[in-house]
Amino acid sequence: MPPERPLLETPDPRYQILVTDDGSRSLQDLILNESYHSGSGAAAESYVVYLRNSAVVDLLAAERDTRIFEYGFGTGMNFLMTAALAEARNAPLYFESWEYRLLPKEVLQLLNLPEAIRAAQQLGWLTECGEHAEMIWNRFLHFRTSLDSNQHGSCVFDVAPNITLNLMLGDATSVQSHGYAKPFDAVYFDAFSPQTNPDLWTNEVLSTAYKMLRPSGKLTTYCVNSYVRKLMTECGFKVSKGPGPPKGKREVMIASKESDTI
């Protein structure tokens, strides 16, 4: 039996806050019956699945100009961790994230995402990022206030002179690879599950993600089922299983682009 985890109410009846096992907070969508992160540890999942398995941690450590494309902004945890690490390392970062429906600001505030950075630090990660994360998140909440709940299109948040979030509000199935002059180093594929959001787990969408990556770039996701692995392979990716977060899923997916043949 899975452990009983604390649940907290939010001002929006659609969402409940889930306090995960590493102390960081996630959300449960009560209409879709989906959690935004693993109950075993939201902070650990974000760091391991997206930052570490994609090699973004290494790129930022080398102070390399890094470009990331994300399917599913969600709570913003992947963005906050990545941007805080880029700021701590003084590494240039362009982070584009597509989101169909923004979470209400009141719900975001209750998530207290800088606590997720502290949870990661307890596991030995992002040790230099605390103050940066606090500053970035407070500024992001102010930026979120400026956005209308029905807004669409590009919303640019300049985190720092060399760090930019381009929050794209709309349907990510409309993304076209030819719309980007420069390739991406990593794709964070953080969509809801194939059962809940099948439109994103398709050959068309994953082929676009493949084309947007530079050679040796990586797409990372929590999903390892055989159907998704087969789709990734058909799109040209070399698929492998990487280690999941501590006490969470044993394996998660790493899909690498080895050439520009497709």
Secondary structure, DSSP 4 states (H G I P E B T S, - for coil): -PPP--EEE-SSTTEEEEE-TTS-EEEEETTTTEESS-TT-HHHHIIIIIIITTTHHHHHHTT--EEEEEE--TTSHHHHHHHHHHHHHT--EEEEEEESSPPPHHHHHHH-THHHHHHHHHTT-STT-HHHHHHHHHHHHHHHHTS-TT--EEEEEEEETTEEEEEEES-GGG--GGG-SS-EEEEEE-PPPTTT-GGGSSHHHHHHHHHHEEEEEEEEES---HHHHHHHHHTT-EEEEEE--TTS-SEEEEEE---S--
